[in-house]
Amino acid sequence: MRLLSSLLKAFITKGTLVVFDAKGGRHDFVGTPTTPVITMRLHNASLYHKLLLQPDLTAAEAYMDGTLTFEDGTDIVSFLDLMVANKEGLENHGSQKYGKIIRAITKPFQQFNPIKNARKNAAHHYDLSENLYRLFLGEDMQYSCGYFRDPDESLDQAQLNKKRRIAAKLDLQDGDHVLDIGCGWGGMGLYLAQVANVKVTGIALAREQLRVANQRAEEMGLSDRVKFEYMDYREVTEKYDKIVSVGMVEHVGARYFHPYFQQISHMLKPKGRAMVHSIGRRGPPGSTNAFIQKYIFPGGYSPSISEAIAAVENTPLWIADCEVWRLHYYHTIRHWRDNFMANRDKAVALYDERFARMWEFYLSAVAIGFKHDNNMNFQLILSNERDDTPITRDYIYENEKALMKRGL
């Protein structure tokens, strides 16, 4: 505990962290101001050196295993809040230099995503039971950032706002053929087919998602115009009038950003355009959190805007528009976490207690990242020619208003 205490003394400069060690001894680490007070108990002495060397992953795994617990009103959200508030002290501590070097070395290998690996990684997360996702996602099963015109809006309203805004940016015309890369459970593609007389092809690498998406298209009477197929973006040979990509760039991997945008350029018909929505980061390029990489999104990486734009610069594409959404994903995930916690017992019944703790930690950590850390979302409108989109943004707002007027 001595070395871990040394780290925590240097780390905690804001608030108070009270740690009970495996023998019941109490250790107080006090910053300025002294509040909030977070209390945790370590039930296994082996955690001392593990937390010292790899705090992010160890804390998550210990919480999943029940060897790290909280007391006196502390929960995982308040604990993570304190960690982010003191993040700079942790990153600058000498014990973390080794971890930084390892992350830099292993980053290319963690994001080695040829088609075979991409299929395996997608299945790891997205081929979980449909019933799990229905515990916390909204009615339309949108597993991406909603657009909150007001923080008090409902989750379903925010997701409708998001779909409407994307449709407005695509500027759909009757007869368009739209490609939806990473189509999820089909909500985006089905919405586009409802607001315009277009044909939609959705592609994904999760068979469970595709089963649900095609079933929904059949039930809505749209299966003649909307199809969802098991396919990697690199396997697409057809060209499209419009391309939408929501939450897909994060699964590509940094070394594949340029080929991804190059493929988008190839797949666009003349006068076509693409709308790419991605999680991003405010600062320079970084690495994926070890817990997220190991348990949630293997092979995943959220780019800085500089990485995405640099990748686009080496293609024929023009960036016709860039919009940054800062707190929208925090509000989205806040709803997801509340829904999950209200249905936590059902998640345990579907899987087990350790899985439920893992999912609780995941949703809590990601929400905190969008509230206090460097995470955000961005949307790019891309085209192969400079005049393939209007020269002002007015058309976006006009299209949005027209869709609202139609009740869509």
C-alpha positions as CSV (number, residue, x, y, z in Angstrom):
1,M,0.0,0.0,0.0
2,R,3.0,2.3,0.5
3,L,3.7,2.9,-3.2
4,L,0.0,3.3,-4.0
5,S,-0.3,5.8,-1.2
6,S,2.6,7.8,-2.7
7,L,0.7,7.9,-6.1
8,L,-2.6,8.9,-4.5
9,K,-1.0,11.7,-2.4
10,A,0.4,13.3,-5.6
11,F,-2.7,12.4,-7.6
12,I,-5.5,13.8,-5.4
13,T,-5.3,17.6,-5.5
14,K,-9.1,18.2,-5.6
15,G,-11.7,16.6,-3.2
16,T,-11.0,13.8,-0.8
17,L,-10.4,10.1,-1.5
18,V,-10.8,7.7,1.5
19,V,-9.3,4.3,0.9
20,F,-9.8,1.3,3.2
21,D,-7.1,-1.3,2.5
22,A,-7.5,-5.1,2.5
23,K,-6.7,-5.2,6.2
24,G,-9.3,-2.5,7.1
25,G,-6.7,0.3,7.5
26,R,-7.9,3.8,6.6
27,H,-6.0,6.1,4.3
28,D,-7.1,9.7,3.6
29,F,-5.9,11.6,0.5
30,V,-7.1,15.2,0.8
31,G,-7.0,18.0,-1.8
32,T,-8.3,21.5,-2.0
33,P,-11.2,21.9,-1.8
34,T,-11.7,18.9,0.4
35,T,-15.1,18.0,-1.1
36,P,-16.5,15.8,-2.5
37,V,-15.5,12.9,-0.3
38,I,-15.2,9.6,-2.1
39,T,-14.9,6.4,0.0
40,M,-13.7,3.1,-1.5
41,R,-12.6,-0.3,-0.1
42,L,-9.9,-2.6,-1.6
43,H,-10.6,-6.2,-0.7
44,N,-7.5,-7.7,-2.1
45,A,-3.9,-6.7,-1.4
46,S,-2.8,-7.6,-5.0
47,L,-4.7,-4.5,-6.2
48,Y,-2.1,-2.2,-4.6
49,H,0.6,-2.7,-7.3
50,K,-1.9,-3.3,-10.1
51,L,-3.6,0.1,-9.4
52,L,-0.1,1.7,-9.3
53,L,0.9,0.4,-12.7
54,Q,-2.4,0.4,-14.7
55,P,-5.0,2.3,-12.7
56,D,-7.7,2.6,-15.4
57,L,-8.0,-1.1,-16.3
58,T,-7.4,-2.3,-12.8
59,A,-10.1,-0.1,-11.2
60,A,-12.6,-1.3,-13.8
61,E,-11.7,-5.0,-13.4
62,A,-11.7,-4.8,-9.6
63,Y,-15.2,-3.1,-9.7
64,M,-16.4,-5.9,-12.1
65,D,-15.0,-8.6,-9.7
66,G,-16.3,-6.9,-6.6
67,T,-12.8,-6.5,-5.1
68,L,-13.2,-2.7,-5.2
69,T,-16.4,-1.4,-3.6
70,F,-17.7,2.0,-2.5
71,E,-19.2,3.1,0.8
72,D,-20.9,6.1,2.5
73,G,-23.0,7.1,-0.4
74,T,-20.2,6.9,-3.0
75,D,-21.1,5.3,-6.3
76,I,-19.2,4.6,-9.5
77,V,-20.2,8.0,-11.1
78,S,-19.0,10.1,-8.2
79,F,-15.8,8.1,-8.1
80,L,-15.1,8.6,-11.8
81,D,-16.0,12.3,-11.4
82,L,-13.2,12.6,-8.8
83,M,-10.8,10.7,-11.0
84,V,-11.3,13.0,-14.0
85,A,-11.1,16.1,-11.8
86,N,-7.6,14.9,-10.8
87,K,-6.6,13.4,-14.2
88,E,-3.7,15.8,-14.7
89,G,-2.0,14.7,-11.5
90,L,-2.2,11.1,-12.4
91,E,-1.0,11.5,-16.0
92,N,2.1,13.5,-14.8
93,H,3.1,11.0,-12.1
94,G,6.3,9.1,-12.8
95,S,4.6,5.7,-12.4
96,Q,2.5,6.4,-15.5
97,K,5.4,7.0,-17.9
98,Y,5.7,3.3,-18.6
99,G,2.1,3.0,-19.4
100,K,2.2,5.9,-21.9
101,I,5.1,4.2,-23.7
102,I,3.3,0.9,-23.8
103,R,0.1,2.5,-25.2
104,A,2.1,4.3,-27.9
105,I,3.8,1.1,-28.9
106,T,0.7,-1.1,-28.9
107,K,-1.7,1.3,-30.5
108,P,-1.1,0.1,-34.1
109,F,-1.5,-3.5,-33.1
110,Q,-4.7,-2.9,-31.1
111,Q,-6.2,-1.2,-34.1
112,F,-5.1,-3.8,-36.7
113,N,-8.5,-4.2,-38.4
114,P,-8.4,-6.1,-41.6
115,I,-11.8,-7.5,-42.6
116,K,-11.4,-10.7,-40.6
117,N,-10.5,-8.8,-37.4
118,A,-13.2,-6.2,-38.0
119,R,-15.9,-8.9,-38.2
120,K,-14.7,-10.4,-34.9
121,N,-14.5,-7.0,-33.2
122,A,-18.0,-6.1,-34.3
123,A,-19.5,-9.4,-33.2
124,H,-17.9,-8.9,-29.7
125,H,-20.0,-5.9,-28.9
126,Y,-22.9,-5.8,-31.4
127,D,-23.9,-9.4,-31.5
128,L,-24.9,-9.3,-27.8
129,S,-28.6,-10.0,-27.2
130,E,-31.1,-7.6,-28.7
131,N,-32.9,-7.7,-25.3
132,L,-29.8,-6.2,-23.6
133,Y,-29.9,-3.1,-25.8
134,R,-33.6,-2.7,-25.4
135,L,-33.0,-2.3,-21.7
136,F,-31.4,1.1,-22.2
137,L,-31.7,2.4,-25.8
138,G,-34.6,4.5,-26.9
139,E,-37.6,3.2,-28.9
140,D,-35.8,3.4,-32.3
141,M,-32.7,1.5,-31.0
142,Q,-30.3,4.4,-31.8
143,Y,-26.9,3.5,-30.4
144,S,-25.3,6.9,-31.1
145,C,-25.4,10.5,-30.0
146,G,-28.7,12.2,-29.9
147,Y,-29.2,15.9,-30.7
148,F,-30.6,17.8,-27.8
149,R,-32.2,21.1,-28.7
150,D,-32.9,21.4,-25.0
151,P,-31.1,19.3,-22.3
152,D,-34.5,18.5,-20.8
153,E,-35.7,16.8,-24.0
154,S,-36.5,13.1,-23.9
155,L,-34.1,10.6,-25.3
156,D,-36.5,9.6,-28.1
157,Q,-37.0,13.3,-29.1
158,A,-33.2,13.9,-29.2
159,Q,-32.7,10.8,-31.4
160,L,-35.4,12.0,-33.8
161,N,-33.7,15.4,-33.9
162,K,-30.4,13.7,-34.8
163,K,-32.0,11.7,-37.7
164,R,-33.8,14.7,-39.0
165,R,-30.6,16.8,-38.9
166,I,-28.7,14.1,-40.8
167,A,-31.4,13.8,-43.4
168,A,-31.4,17.6,-43.8
169,K,-27.6,17.6,-44.4
170,L,-27.9,14.7,-47.0
171,D,-30.6,16.8,-48.9
172,L,-32.3,13.7,-50.1
173,Q,-33.9,13.7,-53.5
174,D,-36.5,11.2,-54.8
175,G,-34.7,8.4,-56.5
176,D,-31.5,8.6,-54.5
177,H,-29.7,5.4,-53.6
178,V,-28.3,5.8,-50.1
179,L,-25.6,3.7,-48.4
180,D,-25.7,3.5,-44.6
181,I,-22.3,2.3,-43.4
182,G,-22.6,0.6,-40.0
183,C,-26.4,0.6,-40.1
184,G,-27.0,-0.8,-36.6
185,W,-30.6,-1.9,-36.0
186,G,-31.7,0.0,-39.0
187,G,-33.3,3.1,-37.5
188,M,-31.4,5.7,-39.6
189,G,-32.0,3.9,-42.9
190,L,-35.6,3.3,-42.2
191,Y,-36.1,7.0,-41.3
192,L,-34.5,8.1,-44.5
193,A,-36.8,5.9,-46.5
194,Q,-39.8,7.4,-44.7
195,V,-38.9,11.0,-45.3
196,A,-38.1,10.6,-49.1
197,N,-38.7,8.2,-51.9
198,V,-35.2,6.8,-51.7
199,K,-33.6,3.3,-51.8
200,V,-31.4,2.5,-48.8
201,T,-28.7,-0.2,-48.5
202,G,-27.4,-0.7,-45.0
203,I,-24.3,-2.6,-44.2
204,A,-22.9,-4.0,-40.9
205,L,-20.8,-6.8,-39.5
206,A,-23.2,-7.8,-36.7
207,R,-25.7,-10.5,-37.7
208,E,-28.0,-9.9,-34.7
209,Q,-28.3,-6.3,-35.7
210,L,-29.0,-7.1,-39.3
211,R,-31.7,-9.7,-38.4
212,V,-33.5,-7.0,-36.3
213,A,-33.0,-4.3,-39.0
214,N,-34.5,-6.4,-41.8
215,Q,-37.3,-7.6,-39.6
216,R,-38.2,-3.9,-38.9
217,A,-38.1,-3.1,-42.6
218,E,-40.5,-5.9,-43.3
219,E,-42.9,-4.9,-40.5
220,M,-42.9,-1.2,-41.7
221,G,-43.6,-2.2,-45.3
222,L,-40.3,-0.8,-46.5
223,S,-38.4,-4.0,-47.5
224,D,-38.9,-3.2,-51.2
225,R,-36.7,-0.1,-50.8
226,V,-34.5,-0.9,-47.7
227,K,-32.1,-3.8,-47.4
228,F,-29.5,-4.5,-44.7
229,E,-26.6,-6.7,-45.7
230,Y,-23.6,-8.4,-43.9
231,M,-20.7,-6.5,-45.6
232,D,-17.5,-4.6,-44.7
233,Y,-17.2,-1.1,-46.2
234,R,-14.1,-2.3,-48.1
235,E,-16.2,-4.9,-49.9
236,V,-18.7,-2.4,-51.5
237,T,-18.3,-2.0,-55.2
238,E,-21.5,-0.1,-56.1
239,K,-21.8,3.7,-56.3
240,Y,-24.3,5.8,-54.4
241,D,-25.9,9.2,-54.5
242,K,-25.7,9.7,-50.8
243,I,-23.7,8.0,-48.0
244,V,-24.3,8.2,-44.3
245,S,-21.9,6.9,-41.7
246,V,-22.9,7.3,-38.0
247,G,-20.7,5.8,-35.3
248,M,-18.6,3.8,-37.8
249,V,-15.3,5.8,-38.0
250,E,-14.6,4.8,-34.3
251,H,-14.4,1.2,-35.4
252,V,-12.1,1.7,-38.4
253,G,-8.8,2.2,-36.5
254,A,-6.3,5.1,-36.9
255,R,-4.2,3.3,-39.6
256,Y,-7.4,2.8,-41.7
257,F,-8.8,6.4,-41.6
258,H,-7.3,7.3,-45.0
259,P,-8.5,4.1,-46.8
260,Y,-11.9,4.6,-45.2
261,F,-12.4,8.1,-46.6
262,Q,-10.8,7.1,-49.9
263,Q,-13.4,4.4,-50.2
264,I,-16.2,6.9,-49.5
265,S,-14.8,9.0,-52.3
266,H,-14.8,6.0,-54.6
267,M,-18.4,5.0,-53.7
268,L,-19.9,8.4,-54.4
269,K,-21.6,9.0,-57.7
270,P,-21.0,12.4,-59.5
271,K,-22.7,15.2,-57.5
272,G,-23.0,12.8,-54.5
273,R,-22.3,13.6,-50.9
274,A,-21.5,11.8,-47.7
275,M,-22.4,12.7,-44.1
276,V,-20.0,11.2,-41.5
277,H,-20.7,11.4,-37.8
278,S,-18.1,10.3,-35.3
279,I,-17.0,10.5,-31.7
280,G,-13.9,12.7,-31.5
281,R,-11.5,14.3,-29.1
282,R,-10.7,17.9,-28.5
283,G,-7.0,17.4,-28.1
284,P,-4.3,15.8,-30.2
285,P,-4.2,12.1,-31.2
286,G,-4.2,9.7,-28.3
287,S,-5.1,6.1,-27.5
288,T,-8.1,4.1,-26.5
289,N,-8.7,3.5,-22.8
290,A,-7.5,0.1,-21.8
291,F,-10.8,-1.0,-20.3
292,I,-12.7,0.1,-23.4
293,Q,-10.2,-1.6,-25.6
294,K,-10.2,-4.9,-23.8
295,Y,-13.9,-5.3,-22.8
296,I,-16.1,-3.0,-24.8
297,F,-14.8,-2.0,-28.3
298,P,-11.7,-4.1,-29.2
299,G,-10.0,-2.5,-32.2
300,G,-11.8,0.8,-31.6
301,Y,-10.4,4.3,-31.6
302,S,-12.1,7.7,-31.6
303,P,-10.1,10.2,-33.7
304,S,-9.1,13.8,-33.0
305,I,-10.5,16.1,-35.6
306,S,-7.0,16.7,-36.8
307,E,-6.6,12.9,-37.6
308,A,-9.9,12.8,-39.4
309,I,-9.3,15.9,-41.5
310,A,-5.7,14.8,-42.3
311,A,-7.1,11.5,-43.6
312,V,-9.7,13.4,-45.8
313,E,-7.0,15.7,-47.1
314,N,-5.3,12.8,-48.8
315,T,-8.4,11.9,-50.8
316,P,-10.3,13.8,-53.6
317,L,-12.9,14.7,-51.0
318,W,-13.9,18.3,-50.1
319,I,-15.0,19.0,-46.5
320,A,-18.2,21.0,-47.3
321,D,-19.1,21.4,-43.6
322,C,-17.9,20.5,-40.1
323,E,-20.2,20.7,-37.0
324,V,-19.1,19.9,-33.4
325,W,-21.5,18.5,-30.8
326,R,-20.0,19.0,-27.3
327,L,-22.4,17.9,-24.6
328,H,-25.0,16.1,-26.7
329,Y,-23.5,12.7,-26.1
330,Y,-23.3,13.3,-22.3
331,H,-27.0,13.9,-22.2
332,T,-27.6,10.8,-24.4
333,I,-25.5,8.5,-22.3
334,R,-27.0,10.0,-19.1
335,H,-30.4,8.6,-20.3
336,W,-28.8,5.3,-21.3
337,R,-27.3,4.8,-17.9
338,D,-30.5,5.8,-16.1
339,N,-32.4,3.3,-18.2
340,F,-29.8,0.6,-17.7
341,M,-29.8,1.0,-13.9
342,A,-33.6,0.9,-13.8
343,N,-33.4,-2.4,-15.6
344,R,-30.2,-3.7,-14.1
345,D,-31.8,-6.8,-12.6
346,K,-32.8,-7.8,-16.2
347,A,-29.3,-7.4,-17.4
348,V,-28.1,-9.7,-14.6
349,A,-30.7,-12.3,-15.6
350,L,-29.6,-12.1,-19.3
351,Y,-25.9,-12.5,-18.4
352,D,-24.6,-12.3,-14.8
353,E,-23.6,-9.8,-12.1
354,R,-20.1,-9.3,-13.4
355,F,-21.4,-8.4,-16.9
356,A,-23.9,-5.9,-15.3
357,R,-21.0,-4.3,-13.3
358,M,-18.9,-4.1,-16.5
359,W,-21.8,-2.4,-18.4
360,E,-22.5,-0.1,-15.5
361,F,-18.8,1.0,-15.4
362,Y,-18.7,1.4,-19.2
363,L,-21.8,3.7,-19.3
364,S,-20.7,5.7,-16.3
365,A,-17.1,6.2,-17.6
366,V,-18.2,7.2,-21.1
367,A,-20.8,9.7,-19.7
368,I,-18.1,11.3,-17.5
369,G,-15.7,11.5,-20.5
370,F,-18.2,13.6,-22.4
371,K,-19.1,15.7,-19.4
372,H,-15.7,16.6,-18.1
373,D,-13.0,15.2,-20.4
374,N,-12.0,15.8,-24.0
375,N,-14.7,13.8,-25.8
376,M,-17.2,15.2,-28.2
377,N,-18.8,14.4,-31.5
378,F,-18.3,15.9,-35.0
379,Q,-20.1,15.7,-38.3
380,L,-18.5,16.2,-41.7
381,I,-20.3,16.7,-45.0
382,L,-18.0,15.4,-47.8
383,S,-18.2,15.6,-51.6
384,N,-15.8,15.0,-54.5
385,E,-16.3,18.4,-56.1
386,R,-16.4,21.8,-54.4
387,D,-19.8,22.7,-55.9
388,D,-21.6,19.4,-55.1
389,T,-23.2,21.0,-52.0
390,P,-24.7,24.5,-51.7
391,I,-22.3,27.3,-50.7
392,T,-24.2,28.2,-47.6
393,R,-25.6,26.2,-44.7
394,D,-29.1,27.6,-45.2
395,Y,-30.4,24.5,-46.9
396,I,-29.8,22.4,-43.8
397,Y,-32.1,24.6,-41.7
398,E,-34.6,24.8,-44.5
399,N,-34.7,21.0,-44.8
400,E,-35.0,20.6,-41.1
401,K,-38.0,23.0,-40.9
402,A,-39.7,21.2,-43.8
403,L,-39.3,17.9,-42.1
404,M,-40.6,19.3,-38.8
405,K,-43.6,20.7,-40.6
406,R,-44.3,17.2,-41.9
407,G,-44.1,15.8,-38.4
408,L,-41.0,13.8,-39.3
